[in-house]
Amino acid sequence: MITLNSTCITINALGWVVVLAVAIMVIAIIGFFNHDAYAASFDIKDQVSCQSLPSGSPSWDPSTNTCTVTNISLTLNSGDSLTVENGIVFVINSGFILLNDGSIMSNSGIINDNSGIFTSLPGLVNAGTINNNAGGIINISSGGGIFNGYLTGATNTINNYGTINNIGELANDGGHINNYAILNNNQGGGFDSSDSCSINNNPDGTITNSARLTTDSCVITNSGTINNNSEGNIHIEDFNLIINSGTINNSGTIIIEVDSTINNTGTINNSGSFNTNGNLTNSGTITNSGSISNPGTINNSGTIINEVESIISNTGTINNLCPDGVINQNGILSGNPINNIPCIDTIQPDTSITSALDHKGDSVPSGGTTHSPTIKFTFTGTDNAGVAGFECSLDGSLFTPCTGPVTYDKLPNGIHTFQVRAVDTSGNVDPLPATFSWTRGK
């Protein structure tokens, strides 16, 4: 377990980041001049390895296998690593462990194969890789935090295969968090992401939010489960893309701002408050037993279920798209009506000539000869949506609207060609008109 404790910190989230950024610069400069030319590897597994740490006045408690550091100032550069072994408790009371690009820390910072327990204060600043392995626990105490992604273009990655419990600050500023297990943002915690960051919650991952979770200019991909509890407030600010193929359960508040988009192919269960000021595209399932407020746009080609006494307040646009869009409206719908968008008919009609008769009423075969100067055609068309009319042409003339039967008189001697094509109710035209050719002989 890594535990960071603090005496009195009352800085808000932005101020915390600014103070931390200044501290990072100082530590990075010190680390640059003090860092050995060769890669350093710290493997905390017992008293000797604990007290061999070069900073933080490390102390060892053999009764709990706890290594405690105070005012630590440790920089890990490319190739360096810090590992906390299984069964070891690593407590950072104050100070920083700074992970530069290329460094590795399992459990809080960059550590490999760690299944110990981490509890941290402001202490972890990451531009490298933090691996919290299966069985590992990272507890971020009140006033403490992890700052992930301070160096543009660096690795800036946290891979969680264990458990992260946050009641402090988890700041993901341009970094990447990959969750394969359990990430809890508990009451009192702040989980803030910004600046081209990413959060990937994988199929076995569960993110549970009971506090503040904000994103700005990030990509959030969920194929696992996201639970926003009744105390939880998820604020998706500007220019975010949320791709959900898993499950989102909301009993708190979710706000999607104007320039953000949710693409849902999974399941969203809302029993709280869900506000979509941006764009929501649904081809999965949304079940509402709370309230949905939509000043933005919802395009539905999946299923939306509004349960009894539940509310959808639509001051924006809800498009229910053919052929797969289904909205089961059992509750209350206020504001603008739902737009049921019909399917776009792209199927072309088919046309047939059913008869060709001369002036005596005798049948004229296609390709045949008649002495009659008159000929009368009947025809028909078929289409999935319905035939609206026909267009006819004689001897290569322009197609013009016509109604059957069509009669041509006083035809000169020679070869003649009649064509007819159906037009359906969607405006589609038969691309292969029915054609009849004959010769009027002397």
Summary of the structure (lengths in Angstrom):
residues: 442
radius of gyration: 35.4
end to end distance: 107.5
largest distance: 120.5
contacts: 1637
relative contact order: 0.06
helix: 6%
strand: 51%
